[in-house]
């Protein structure tokens, strides 16, 4: 992926980054373009590489 000219989006299972489930909603940012959606952005080691991780939360989908 790193040498590719393409961008990729993947997903993690909850057991791959369980500490992210403990981040309080007060640390999330509201996404204005999508009413009700909140997101928390951070970085983590994923499969041995530093990656951007975005956790989303929406009350209706919770």
PDBQT receptor file of N, H, CA, C and O in Angstrom, charges set to zero:
ATOM      1  N   UNK A   1       0.815  -1.199   0.000  1.00  0.00    +0.000 N 
ATOM      2  CA  UNK A   1       0.000   0.000   0.000  1.00  0.00    +0.000 C 
ATOM      3  C   UNK A   1       0.857   1.261   0.000  1.00  0.00    +0.000 C 
ATOM      4  O   UNK A   1       0.540   2.222  -0.700  1.00  0.00    +0.000 OA
ATOM      5  N   UNK A   2       1.931   1.268   0.773  1.00  0.00    +0.000 N 
ATOM      6  H   UNK A   2       2.189   0.487   1.342  1.00  0.00    +0.000 HD
ATOM      7  CA  UNK A   2       2.708   2.490   0.906  1.00  0.00    +0.000 C 
ATOM      8  C   UNK A   2       3.320   2.958  -0.402  1.00  0.00    +0.000 C 
ATOM      9  O   UNK A   2       3.447   4.162  -0.626  1.00  0.00    +0.000 OA
ATOM     10  N   UNK A   3       3.700   2.038  -1.264  1.00  0.00    +0.000 N 
ATOM     11  H   UNK A   3       3.597   1.060  -1.082  1.00  0.00    +0.000 HD
ATOM     12  CA  UNK A   3       4.307   2.420  -2.529  1.00  0.00    +0.000 C 
ATOM     13  C   UNK A   3       3.304   2.660  -3.638  1.00  0.00    +0.000 C 
ATOM     14  O   UNK A   3       3.682   3.038  -4.747  1.00  0.00    +0.000 OA
ATOM     15  N   UNK A   4       2.051   2.448  -3.357  1.00  0.00    +0.000 N 
ATOM     16  H   UNK A   4       1.744   2.141  -2.457  1.00  0.00    +0.000 HD
ATOM     17  CA  UNK A   4       1.005   2.569  -4.358  1.00  0.00    +0.000 C 
ATOM     18  C   UNK A   4       0.559   4.024  -4.519  1.00  0.00    +0.000 C 
ATOM     19  O   UNK A   4       0.610   4.790  -3.556  1.00  0.00    +0.000 OA
ATOM     20  N   UNK A   5       0.129   4.411  -5.698  1.00  0.00    +0.000 N 
ATOM     21  H   UNK A   5       0.087   3.789  -6.480  1.00  0.00    +0.000 HD
ATOM     22  CA  UNK A   5      -0.421   5.757  -5.878  1.00  0.00    +0.000 C 
ATOM     23  C   UNK A   5      -1.868   5.861  -5.385  1.00  0.00    +0.000 C 
ATOM     24  O   UNK A   5      -2.485   6.922  -5.486  1.00  0.00    +0.000 OA
ATOM     25  N   UNK A   6      -2.403   4.771  -4.857  1.00  0.00    +0.000 N 
ATOM     26  H   UNK A   6      -1.902   3.909  -4.775  1.00  0.00    +0.000 HD
ATOM     27  CA  UNK A   6      -3.795   4.731  -4.436  1.00  0.00    +0.000 C 
ATOM     28  C   UNK A   6      -3.924   4.895  -2.926  1.00  0.00    +0.000 C 
ATOM     29  O   UNK A   6      -3.002   4.579  -2.174  1.00  0.00    +0.000 OA
ATOM     30  N   UNK A   7      -5.078   5.392  -2.493  1.00  0.00    +0.000 N 
ATOM     31  H   UNK A   7      -5.827   5.648  -3.104  1.00  0.00    +0.000 HD
ATOM     32  CA  UNK A   7      -5.410   5.484  -1.076  1.00  0.00    +0.000 C 
ATOM     33  C   UNK A   7      -6.331   4.315  -0.743  1.00  0.00    +0.000 C 
ATOM     34  O   UNK A   7      -7.121   3.874  -1.577  1.00  0.00    +0.000 OA
ATOM     35  N   UNK A   8      -6.219   3.823   0.482  1.00  0.00    +0.000 N 
ATOM     36  H   UNK A   8      -5.577   4.181   1.160  1.00  0.00    +0.000 HD
ATOM     37  CA  UNK A   8      -7.011   2.670   0.875  1.00  0.00    +0.000 C 
ATOM     38  C   UNK A   8      -7.771   2.980   2.158  1.00  0.00    +0.000 C 
ATOM     39  O   UNK A   8      -7.307   3.741   3.007  1.00  0.00    +0.000 OA
ATOM     40  N   UNK A   9      -8.939   2.380   2.278  1.00  0.00    +0.000 N 
ATOM     41  H   UNK A   9      -9.316   1.762   1.588  1.00  0.00    +0.000 HD
ATOM     42  CA  UNK A   9      -9.727   2.435   3.505  1.00  0.00    +0.000 C 
ATOM     43  C   UNK A   9      -9.962   1.004   3.933  1.00  0.00    +0.000 C 
ATOM     44  O   UNK A   9     -10.392   0.172   3.134  1.00  0.00    +0.000 OA
ATOM     45  N   UNK A  10      -9.685   0.719   5.174  1.00  0.00    +0.000 N 
ATOM     46  H   UNK A  10      -9.335   1.395   5.823  1.00  0.00    +0.000 HD
ATOM     47  CA  UNK A  10      -9.913  -0.620   5.714  1.00  0.00    +0.000 C 
ATOM     48  C   UNK A  10     -10.668  -0.495   7.024  1.00  0.00    +0.000 C 
ATOM     49  O   UNK A  10     -11.110   0.593   7.394  1.00  0.00    +0.000 OA
ATOM     50  N   UNK A  11     -10.811  -1.579   7.703  1.00  0.00    +0.000 N 
ATOM     51  H   UNK A  11     -10.452  -2.463   7.402  1.00  0.00    +0.000 HD
ATOM     52  CA  UNK A  11     -11.494  -1.534   8.991  1.00  0.00    +0.000 C 
ATOM     53  C   UNK A  11     -10.773  -2.435   9.979  1.00  0.00    +0.000 C 
ATOM     54  O   UNK A  11     -10.085  -3.385   9.605  1.00  0.00    +0.000 OA
ATOM     55  N   UNK A  12     -10.951  -2.111  11.235  1.00  0.00    +0.000 N 
ATOM     56  H   UNK A  12     -11.510  -1.339  11.539  1.00  0.00    +0.000 HD
ATOM     57  CA  UNK A  12     -10.410  -2.919  12.321  1.00  0.00    +0.000 C 
ATOM     58  C   UNK A  12     -11.571  -3.515  13.100  1.00  0.00    +0.000 C 
ATOM     59  O   UNK A  12     -12.637  -2.909  13.199  1.00  0.00    +0.000 OA
ATOM     60  N   UNK A  13     -11.367  -4.679  13.641  1.00  0.00    +0.000 N 
ATOM     61  H   UNK A  13     -10.500  -5.172  13.560  1.00  0.00    +0.000 HD
ATOM     62  CA  UNK A  13     -12.332  -5.262  14.566  1.00  0.00    +0.000 C 
ATOM     63  C   UNK A  13     -12.076  -4.668  15.942  1.00  0.00    +0.000 C 
ATOM     64  O   UNK A  13     -10.964  -4.229  16.236  1.00  0.00    +0.000 OA
ATOM     65  N   UNK A  14     -13.089  -4.654  16.773  1.00  0.00    +0.000 N 
ATOM     66  H   UNK A  14     -13.992  -5.011  16.534  1.00  0.00    +0.000 HD
ATOM     67  CA  UNK A  14     -12.972  -4.065  18.115  1.00  0.00    +0.000 C 
ATOM     68  C   UNK A  14     -11.827  -4.686  18.907  1.00  0.00    +0.000 C 
ATOM     69  O   UNK A  14     -11.187  -3.998  19.702  1.00  0.00    +0.000 OA
ATOM     70  N   UNK A  15     -11.559  -5.973  18.704  1.00  0.00    +0.000 N 
ATOM     71  H   UNK A  15     -12.079  -6.532  18.059  1.00  0.00    +0.000 HD
ATOM     72  CA  UNK A  15     -10.492  -6.621  19.478  1.00  0.00    +0.000 C 
ATOM     73  C   UNK A  15      -9.095  -6.266  18.970  1.00  0.00    +0.000 C 
ATOM     74  O   UNK A  15      -8.105  -6.623  19.609  1.00  0.00    +0.000 OA
ATOM     75  N   UNK A  16      -8.994  -5.573  17.840  1.00  0.00    +0.000 N 
ATOM     76  H   UNK A  16      -9.798  -5.283  17.321  1.00  0.00    +0.000 HD
ATOM     77  CA  UNK A  16      -7.699  -5.165  17.314  1.00  0.00    +0.000 C 
ATOM     78  C   UNK A  16      -7.225  -3.832  17.898  1.00  0.00    +0.000 C 
ATOM     79  O   UNK A  16      -6.044  -3.501  17.798  1.00  0.00    +0.000 OA
ATOM     80  N   UNK A  17      -8.127  -3.071  18.500  1.00  0.00    +0.000 N 
ATOM     81  H   UNK A  17      -9.087  -3.340  18.581  1.00  0.00    +0.000 HD
ATOM     82  CA  UNK A  17      -7.781  -1.795  19.130  1.00  0.00    +0.000 C 
ATOM     83  C   UNK A  17      -8.791  -1.515  20.244  1.00  0.00    +0.000 C 
ATOM     84  O   UNK A  17      -9.485  -0.500  20.203  1.00  0.00    +0.000 OA
ATOM     85  N   UNK A  18      -8.880  -2.398  21.235  1.00  0.00    +0.000 N 
ATOM     86  H   UNK A  18      -8.316  -3.223  21.269  1.00  0.00    +0.000 HD
ATOM     87  CA  UNK A  18      -9.920  -2.260  22.266  1.00  0.00    +0.000 C 
ATOM     88  C   UNK A  18      -9.834  -0.959  23.056  1.00  0.00    +0.000 C 
ATOM     89  O   UNK A  18     -10.847  -0.492  23.576  1.00  0.00    +0.000 OA
ATOM     90  N   UNK A  19      -8.645  -0.362  23.159  1.00  0.00    +0.000 N 
ATOM     91  H   UNK A  19      -7.821  -0.741  22.737  1.00  0.00    +0.000 HD
ATOM     92  CA  UNK A  19      -8.507   0.884  23.905  1.00  0.00    +0.000 C 
ATOM     93  C   UNK A  19      -9.289   2.033  23.262  1.00  0.00    +0.000 C 
ATOM     94  O   UNK A  19      -9.646   2.996  23.941  1.00  0.00    +0.000 OA
ATOM     95  N   UNK A  20      -9.551   1.936  21.974  1.00  0.00    +0.000 N 
ATOM     96  H   UNK A  20      -9.261   1.153  21.423  1.00  0.00    +0.000 HD
ATOM     97  CA  UNK A  20     -10.311   2.986  21.297  1.00  0.00    +0.000 C 
ATOM     98  C   UNK A  20     -11.777   2.986  21.718  1.00  0.00    +0.000 C 
ATOM     99  O   UNK A  20     -12.457   4.004  21.589  1.00  0.00    +0.000 OA
ATOM    100  N   UNK A  21     -12.267   1.861  22.218  1.00  0.00    +0.000 N 
ATOM    101  H   UNK A  21     -11.715   1.034  22.323  1.00  0.00    +0.000 HD
ATOM    102  CA  UNK A  21     -13.644   1.795  22.692  1.00  0.00    +0.000 C 
ATOM    103  C   UNK A  21     -13.826   2.562  24.000  1.00  0.00    +0.000 C 
ATOM    104  O   UNK A  21     -14.951   2.882  24.383  1.00  0.00    +0.000 OA
ATOM    105  N   UNK A  22     -12.722   2.854  24.681  1.00  0.00    +0.000 N 
ATOM    106  H   UNK A  22     -11.809   2.593  24.370  1.00  0.00    +0.000 HD
ATOM    107  CA  UNK A  22     -12.784   3.573  25.951  1.00  0.00    +0.000 C 
ATOM    108  C   UNK A  22     -12.641   5.085  25.799  1.00  0.00    +0.000 C 
ATOM    109  O   UNK A  22     -12.713   5.806  26.793  1.00  0.00    +0.000 OA
ATOM    110  N   UNK A  23     -12.442   5.575  24.588  1.00  0.00    +0.000 N 
ATOM    111  H   UNK A  23     -12.383   4.989  23.780  1.00  0.00    +0.000 HD
ATOM    112  CA  UNK A  23     -12.319   7.014  24.372  1.00  0.00    +0.000 C 
ATOM    113  C   UNK A  23     -13.683   7.648  24.610  1.00  0.00    +0.000 C 
ATOM    114  O   UNK A  23     -14.661   7.247  23.979  1.00  0.00    +0.000 OA
ATOM    115  N   UNK A  24     -13.773   8.634  25.511  1.00  0.00    +0.000 N 
ATOM    116  H   UNK A  24     -12.979   8.960  26.023  1.00  0.00    +0.000 HD
ATOM    117  CA  UNK A  24     -15.081   9.245  25.797  1.00  0.00    +0.000 C 
ATOM    118  C   UNK A  24     -15.610  10.046  24.609  1.00  0.00    +0.000 C 
ATOM    119  O   UNK A  24     -14.834  10.614  23.841  1.00  0.00    +0.000 OA
ATOM    120  N   UNK A  25     -16.927  10.085  24.464  1.00  0.00    +0.000 N 
ATOM    121  H   UNK A  25     -17.557   9.623  25.088  1.00  0.00    +0.000 HD
ATOM    122  CA  UNK A  25     -17.543  10.820  23.356  1.00  0.00    +0.000 C 
ATOM    123  C   UNK A  25     -17.196  12.303  23.397  1.00  0.00    +0.000 C 
ATOM    124  O   UNK A  25     -17.279  12.980  22.372  1.00  0.00    +0.000 OA
ATOM    125  N   UNK A  26     -16.813  12.816  24.552  1.00  0.00    +0.000 N 
ATOM    126  H   UNK A  26     -16.746  12.266  25.384  1.00  0.00    +0.000 HD
ATOM    127  CA  UNK A  26     -16.416  14.223  24.640  1.00  0.00    +0.000 C 
ATOM    128  C   UNK A  26     -15.129  14.486  23.854  1.00  0.00    +0.000 C 
ATOM    129  O   UNK A  26     -14.835  15.637  23.531  1.00  0.00    +0.000 OA
ATOM    130  N   UNK A  27     -14.368  13.452  23.545  1.00  0.00    +0.000 N 
ATOM    131  H   UNK A  27     -14.607  12.518  23.808  1.00  0.00    +0.000 HD
ATOM    132  CA  UNK A  27     -13.151  13.592  22.740  1.00  0.00    +0.000 C 
ATOM    133  C   UNK A  27     -13.434  13.524  21.238  1.00  0.00    +0.000 C 
ATOM    134  O   UNK A  27     -12.552  13.800  20.425  1.00  0.00    +0.000 OA
ATOM    135  N   UNK A  28     -14.644  13.163  20.880  1.00  0.00    +0.000 N 
ATOM    136  H   UNK A  28     -15.360  12.939  21.541  1.00  0.00    +0.000 HD
ATOM    137  CA  UNK A  28     -15.042  13.063  19.473  1.00  0.00    +0.000 C 
ATOM    138  C   UNK A  28     -15.416  14.450  18.950  1.00  0.00    +0.000 C 
ATOM    139  O   UNK A  28     -15.834  15.321  19.713  1.00  0.00    +0.000 OA
ATOM    140  N   UNK A  29     -15.261  14.641  17.648  1.00  0.00    +0.000 N 
ATOM    141  H   UNK A  29     -14.921  13.933  17.028  1.00  0.00    +0.000 HD
ATOM    142  CA  UNK A  29     -15.672  15.882  16.997  1.00  0.00    +0.000 C 
ATOM    143  C   UNK A  29     -16.960  15.645  16.223  1.00  0.00    +0.000 C 
ATOM    144  O   UNK A  29     -17.160  14.575  15.647  1.00  0.00    +0.000 OA
ATOM    145  N   UNK A  30     -17.825  16.640  16.214  1.00  0.00    +0.000 N 
ATOM    146  H   UNK A  30     -17.662  17.509  16.682  1.00  0.00    +0.000 HD
ATOM    147  CA  UNK A  30     -19.064  16.564  15.443  1.00  0.00    +0.000 C 
ATOM    148  C   UNK A  30     -18.739  16.802  13.977  1.00  0.00    +0.000 C 
ATOM    149  O   UNK A  30     -17.995  17.721  13.637  1.00  0.00    +0.000 OA
ATOM    150  N   UNK A  31     -19.297  15.978  13.126  1.00  0.00    +0.000 N 
ATOM    151  H   UNK A  31     -19.902  15.231  13.402  1.00  0.00    +0.000 HD
ATOM    152  CA  UNK A  31     -19.115  16.123  11.683  1.00  0.00    +0.000 C 
ATOM    153  C   UNK A  31     -20.329  16.876  11.155  1.00  0.00    +0.000 C 
ATOM    154  O   UNK A  31     -21.406  16.301  11.004  1.00  0.00    +0.000 OA
ATOM    155  N   UNK A  32     -20.153  18.151  10.878  1.00  0.00    +0.000 N 
ATOM    156  H   UNK A  32     -19.278  18.618  11.001  1.00  0.00    +0.000 HD
ATOM    157  CA  UNK A  32     -21.257  19.049  10.540  1.00  0.00    +0.000 C 
ATOM    158  C   UNK A  32     -22.024  18.585   9.307  1.00  0.00    +0.000 C 
ATOM    159  O   UNK A  32     -23.248  18.711   9.249  1.00  0.00    +0.000 OA
ATOM    160  N   UNK A  33     -21.313  18.054   8.332  1.00  0.00    +0.000 N 
ATOM    161  H   UNK A  33     -20.320  17.952   8.379  1.00  0.00    +0.000 HD
ATOM    162  CA  UNK A  33     -21.965  17.643   7.076  1.00  0.00    +0.000 C 
ATOM    163  C   UNK A  33     -22.906  16.452   7.249  1.00  0.00    +0.000 C 
ATOM    164  O   UNK A  33     -23.754  16.204   6.392  1.00  0.00    +0.000 OA
ATOM    165  N   UNK A  34     -22.762  15.715   8.347  1.00  0.00    +0.000 N 
ATOM    166  H   UNK A  34     -22.073  15.916   9.044  1.00  0.00    +0.000 HD
ATOM    167  CA  UNK A  34     -23.587  14.521   8.583  1.00  0.00    +0.000 C 
ATOM    168  C   UNK A  34     -24.208  14.620   9.979  1.00  0.00    +0.000 C 
ATOM    169  O   UNK A  34     -23.583  14.225  10.963  1.00  0.00    +0.000 OA
ATOM    170  N   UNK A  35     -25.427  15.141  10.068  1.00  0.00    +0.000 N 
ATOM    171  H   UNK A  35     -25.935  15.462   9.269  1.00  0.00    +0.000 HD
ATOM    172  CA  UNK A  35     -26.059  15.334  11.377  1.00  0.00    +0.000 C 
ATOM    173  C   UNK A  35     -26.045  14.068  12.231  1.00  0.00    +0.000 C 
ATOM    174  O   UNK A  35     -26.415  12.985  11.778  1.00  0.00    +0.000 OA
ATOM    175  N   UNK A  36     -25.612  14.235  13.466  1.00  0.00    +0.000 N 
ATOM    176  H   UNK A  36     -25.311  15.115  13.834  1.00  0.00    +0.000 HD
ATOM    177  CA  UNK A  36     -25.585  13.130  14.410  1.00  0.00    +0.000 C 
ATOM    178  C   UNK A  36     -24.297  12.325  14.411  1.00  0.00    +0.000 C 
ATOM    179  O   UNK A  36     -24.084  11.506  15.305  1.00  0.00    +0.000 OA
ATOM    180  N   UNK A  37     -23.436  12.541  13.429  1.00  0.00    +0.000 N 
ATOM    181  H   UNK A  37     -23.608  13.207  12.703  1.00  0.00    +0.000 HD
ATOM    182  CA  UNK A  37     -22.201  11.770  13.323  1.00  0.00    +0.000 C 
ATOM    183  C   UNK A  37     -21.077  12.461  14.088  1.00  0.00    +0.000 C 
ATOM    184  O   UNK A  37     -20.884  13.672  13.985  1.00  0.00    +0.000 OA
ATOM    185  N   UNK A  38     -20.344  11.665  14.855  1.00  0.00    +0.000 N 
ATOM    186  H   UNK A  38     -20.500  10.681  14.939  1.00  0.00    +0.000 HD
ATOM    187  CA  UNK A  38     -19.164  12.142  15.567  1.00  0.00    +0.000 C 
ATOM    188  C   UNK A  38     -17.998  11.248  15.178  1.00  0.00    +0.000 C 
ATOM    189  O   UNK A  38     -18.183  10.077  14.847  1.00  0.00    +0.000 OA
ATOM    190  N   UNK A  39     -16.795  11.810  15.222  1.00  0.00    +0.000 N 
ATOM    191  H   UNK A  39     -16.645  12.762  15.492  1.00  0.00    +0.000 HD
ATOM    192  CA  UNK A  39     -15.616  11.033  14.828  1.00  0.00    +0.000 C 
ATOM    193  C   UNK A  39     -14.435  11.370  15.731  1.00  0.00    +0.000 C 
ATOM    194  O   UNK A  39     -14.281  12.500  16.194  1.00  0.00    +0.000 OA
ATOM    195  N   UNK A  40     -13.610  10.358  15.965  1.00  0.00    +0.000 N 
ATOM    196  H   UNK A  40     -13.736   9.440  15.589  1.00  0.00    +0.000 HD
ATOM    197  CA  UNK A  40     -12.384  10.500  16.734  1.00  0.00    +0.000 C 
ATOM    198  C   UNK A  40     -11.246  10.021  15.843  1.00  0.00    +0.000 C 
ATOM    199  O   UNK A  40     -11.256   8.887  15.364  1.00  0.00    +0.000 OA
ATOM    200  N   UNK A  41     -10.269  10.888  15.626  1.00  0.00    +0.000 N 
ATOM    201  H   UNK A  41     -10.261  11.809  16.015  1.00  0.00    +0.000 HD
ATOM    202  CA  UNK A  41      -9.146  10.570  14.726  1.00  0.00    +0.000 C 
ATOM    203  C   UNK A  41      -7.867  10.470  15.543  1.00  0.00    +0.000 C 
ATOM    204  O   UNK A  41      -7.589  11.317  16.392  1.00  0.00    +0.000 OA
ATOM    205  N   UNK A  42      -7.089   9.416  15.274  1.00  0.00    +0.000 N 
ATOM    206  H   UNK A  42      -7.315   8.728  14.584  1.00  0.00    +0.000 HD
ATOM    207  CA  UNK A  42      -5.826   9.195  15.966  1.00  0.00    +0.000 C 
ATOM    208  C   UNK A  42      -4.924   8.369  15.055  1.00  0.00    +0.000 C 
ATOM    209  O   UNK A  42      -5.279   8.091  13.909  1.00  0.00    +0.000 OA
ATOM    210  N   UNK A  43      -3.775   7.983  15.558  1.00  0.00    +0.000 N 
ATOM    211  H   UNK A  43      -3.487   8.209  16.488  1.00  0.00    +0.000 HD
ATOM    212  CA  UNK A  43      -2.904   7.071  14.814  1.00  0.00    +0.000 C 
ATOM    213  C   UNK A  43      -2.620   5.858  15.679  1.00  0.00    +0.000 C 
ATOM    214  O   UNK A  43      -2.611   5.947  16.907  1.00  0.00    +0.000 OA
ATOM    215  N   UNK A  44      -2.388   4.725  15.034  1.00  0.00    +0.000 N 
ATOM    216  H   UNK A  44      -2.396   4.652  14.037  1.00  0.00    +0.000 HD
ATOM    217  CA  UNK A  44      -2.079   3.471  15.721  1.00  0.00    +0.000 C 
ATOM    218  C   UNK A  44      -1.187   2.634  14.830  1.00  0.00    +0.000 C 
ATOM    219  O   UNK A  44      -1.150   2.819  13.613  1.00  0.00    +0.000 OA
ATOM    220  N   UNK A  45      -0.474   1.718  15.445  1.00  0.00    +0.000 N 
ATOM    221  H   UNK A  45      -0.504   1.568  16.433  1.00  0.00    +0.000 HD
ATOM    222  CA  UNK A  45       0.257   0.710  14.688  1.00  0.00    +0.000 C 
ATOM    223  C   UNK A  45      -0.764  -0.335  14.218  1.00  0.00    +0.000 C 
ATOM    224  O   UNK A  45      -1.454  -0.950  15.031  1.00  0.00    +0.000 OA
ATOM    225  N   UNK A  46      -0.847  -0.521  12.930  1.00  0.00    +0.000 N 
ATOM    226  H   UNK A  46      -0.287  -0.021  12.270  1.00  0.00    +0.000 HD
ATOM    227  CA  UNK A  46      -1.770  -1.500  12.351  1.00  0.00    +0.000 C 
ATOM    228  C   UNK A  46      -0.947  -2.385  11.427  1.00  0.00    +0.000 C 
ATOM    229  O   UNK A  46      -0.386  -1.917  10.437  1.00  0.00    +0.000 OA
ATOM    230  N   UNK A  47      -0.882  -3.657  11.759  1.00  0.00    +0.000 N 
ATOM    231  H   UNK A  47      -1.338  -4.037  12.564  1.00  0.00    +0.000 HD
ATOM    232  CA  UNK A  47      -0.104  -4.611  10.977  1.00  0.00    +0.000 C 
ATOM    233  C   UNK A  47       1.337  -4.124  10.780  1.00  0.00    +0.000 C 
ATOM    234  O   UNK A  47       1.919  -4.264   9.705  1.00  0.00    +0.000 OA
ATOM    235  N   UNK A  48       1.888  -3.550  11.847  1.00  0.00    +0.000 N 
ATOM    236  H   UNK A  48       1.415  -3.435  12.721  1.00  0.00    +0.000 HD
ATOM    237  CA  UNK A  48       3.277  -3.134  11.834  1.00  0.00    +0.000 C 
ATOM    238  C   UNK A  48       3.559  -1.779  11.204  1.00  0.00    +0.000 C 
ATOM    239  O   UNK A  48       4.721  -1.392  11.076  1.00  0.00    +0.000 OA
ATOM    240  N   UNK A  49       2.526  -1.054  10.808  1.00  0.00    +0.000 N 
ATOM    241  H   UNK A  49       1.582  -1.368  10.912  1.00  0.00    +0.000 HD
ATOM    242  CA  UNK A  49       2.703   0.253  10.178  1.00  0.00    +0.000 C 
ATOM    243  C   UNK A  49       1.871   1.310  10.916  1.00  0.00    +0.000 C 
ATOM    244  O   UNK A  49       0.766   1.028  11.381  1.00  0.00    +0.000 OA
ATOM    245  N   UNK A  50       2.410   2.516  11.015  1.00  0.00    +0.000 N 
ATOM    246  H   UNK A  50       3.307   2.745  10.636  1.00  0.00    +0.000 HD
ATOM    247  CA  UNK A  50       1.666   3.626  11.604  1.00  0.00    +0.000 C 
ATOM    248  C   UNK A  50       0.574   4.047  10.622  1.00  0.00    +0.000 C 
ATOM    249  O   UNK A  50       0.847   4.358   9.463  1.00  0.00    +0.000 OA
ATOM    250  N   UNK A  51      -0.663   4.049  11.108  1.00  0.00    +0.000 N 
ATOM    251  H   UNK A  51      -0.885   3.796  12.050  1.00  0.00    +0.000 HD
ATOM    252  CA  UNK A  51      -1.811   4.371  10.246  1.00  0.00    +0.000 C 
ATOM    253  C   UNK A  51      -2.737   5.357  10.949  1.00  0.00    +0.000 C 
ATOM    254  O   UNK A  51      -2.787   5.413  12.178  1.00  0.00    +0.000 OA
ATOM    255  N   UNK A  52      -3.465   6.129  10.155  1.00  0.00    +0.000 N 
ATOM    256  H   UNK A  52      -3.425   6.083   9.157  1.00  0.00    +0.000 HD
ATOM    257  CA  UNK A  52      -4.520   6.986  10.686  1.00  0.00    +0.000 C 
ATOM    258  C   UNK A  52      -5.736   6.109  10.934  1.00  0.00    +0.000 C 
ATOM    259  O   UNK A  52      -6.127   5.309  10.085  1.00  0.00    +0.000 OA
ATOM    260  N   UNK A  53      -6.328   6.273  12.116  1.00  0.00    +0.000 N 
ATOM    261  H   UNK A  53      -6.010   6.923  12.806  1.00  0.00    +0.000 HD
ATOM    262  CA  UNK A  53      -7.516   5.504  12.489  1.00  0.00    +0.000 C 
ATOM    263  C   UNK A  53      -8.616   6.497  12.834  1.00  0.00    +0.000 C 
ATOM    264  O   UNK A  53      -8.401   7.428  13.611  1.00  0.00    +0.000 OA
ATOM    265  N   UNK A  54      -9.783   6.299  12.261  1.00  0.00    +0.000 N 
ATOM    266  H   UNK A  54      -9.958   5.543  11.630  1.00  0.00    +0.000 HD
ATOM    267  CA  UNK A  54     -10.934   7.148  12.552  1.00  0.00    +0.000 C 
ATOM    268  C   UNK A  54     -12.037   6.261  13.105  1.00  0.00    +0.000 C 
ATOM    269  O   UNK A  54     -12.476   5.312  12.455  1.00  0.00    +0.000 OA
ATOM    270  N   UNK A  55     -12.479   6.587  14.320  1.00  0.00    +0.000 N 
ATOM    271  H   UNK A  55     -12.122   7.358  14.848  1.00  0.00    +0.000 HD
ATOM    272  CA  UNK A  55     -13.578   5.864  14.959  1.00  0.00    +0.000 C 
ATOM    273  C   UNK A  55     -14.804   6.753  14.855  1.00  0.00    +0.000 C 
ATOM    274  O   UNK A  55     -14.746   7.935  15.193  1.00  0.00    +0.000 OA
ATOM    275  N   UNK A  56     -15.910   6.196  14.390  1.00  0.00    +0.000 N 
ATOM    276  H   UNK A  56     -15.957   5.236  14.115  1.00  0.00    +0.000 HD
ATOM    277  CA  UNK A  56     -17.124   7.000  14.241  1.00  0.00    +0.000 C 
ATOM    278  C   UNK A  56     -18.203   6.520  15.200  1.00  0.00    +0.000 C 
ATOM    279  O   UNK A  56     -18.213   5.369  15.637  1.00  0.00    +0.000 OA
ATOM    280  N   UNK A  57     -19.111   7.441  15.511  1.00  0.00    +0.000 N 
ATOM    281  H   UNK A  57     -19.103   8.376  15.156  1.00  0.00    +0.000 HD
ATOM    282  CA  UNK A  57     -20.224   7.134  16.403  1.00  0.00    +0.000 C 
ATOM    283  C   UNK A  57     -21.454   7.891  15.922  1.00  0.00    +0.000 C 
ATOM    284  O   UNK A  57     -21.384   9.082  15.617  1.00  0.00    +0.000 OA
ATOM    285  N   UNK A  58     -22.572   7.192  15.857  1.00  0.00    +0.000 N 
ATOM    286  H   UNK A  58     -22.628   6.225  16.105  1.00  0.00    +0.000 HD
ATOM    287  CA  UNK A  58     -23.864   7.807  15.531  1.00  0.00    +0.000 C 
ATOM    288  C   UNK A  58     -24.884   7.153  16.437  1.00  0.00    +0.000 C 
ATOM    289  O   UNK A  58     -25.042   5.932  16.431  1.00  0.00    +0.000 OA
ATOM    290  N   UNK A  59     -25.570   7.962  17.211  1.00  0.00    +0.000 N 
ATOM    291  H   UNK A  59     -25.441   8.954  17.216  1.00  0.00    +0.000 HD
ATOM    292  CA  UNK A  59     -26.538   7.463  18.206  1.00  0.00    +0.000 C 
ATOM    293  C   UNK A  59     -27.563   6.506  17.591  1.00  0.00    +0.000 C 
ATOM    294  O   UNK A  59     -27.869   5.464  18.171  1.00  0.00    +0.000 OA
ATOM    295  N   UNK A  60     -28.092   6.860  16.420  1.00  0.00    +0.000 N 
ATOM    296  H   UNK A  60     -27.844   7.706  15.949  1.00  0.00    +0.000 HD
ATOM    297  CA  UNK A  60     -29.123   6.027  15.790  1.00  0.00    +0.000 C 
ATOM    298  C   UNK A  60     -28.596   4.654  15.371  1.00  0.00    +0.000 C 
ATOM    299  O   UNK A  60     -29.367   3.700  15.261  1.00  0.00    +0.000 OA
ATOM    300  N   UNK A  61     -27.305   4.553  15.141  1.00  0.00    +0.000 N 
ATOM    301  H   UNK A  61     -26.679   5.328  15.231  1.00  0.00    +0.000 HD
ATOM    302  CA  UNK A  61     -26.713   3.288  14.709  1.00  0.00    +0.000 C 
ATOM    303  C   UNK A  61     -26.060   2.509  15.847  1.00  0.00    +0.000 C 
ATOM    304  O   UNK A  61     -25.609   1.381  15.651  1.00  0.00    +0.000 OA
ATOM    305  N   UNK A  62     -26.010   3.115  17.044  1.00  0.00    +0.000 N 
ATOM    306  H   UNK A  62     -26.376   4.031  17.203  1.00  0.00    +0.000 HD
ATOM    307  CA  UNK A  62     -25.337   2.513  18.180  1.00  0.00    +0.000 C 
ATOM    308  C   UNK A  62     -26.020   1.265  18.668  1.00  0.00    +0.000 C 
ATOM    309  O   UNK A  62     -25.562   0.644  19.627  1.00  0.00    +0.000 OA
TER     310      UNK A  62
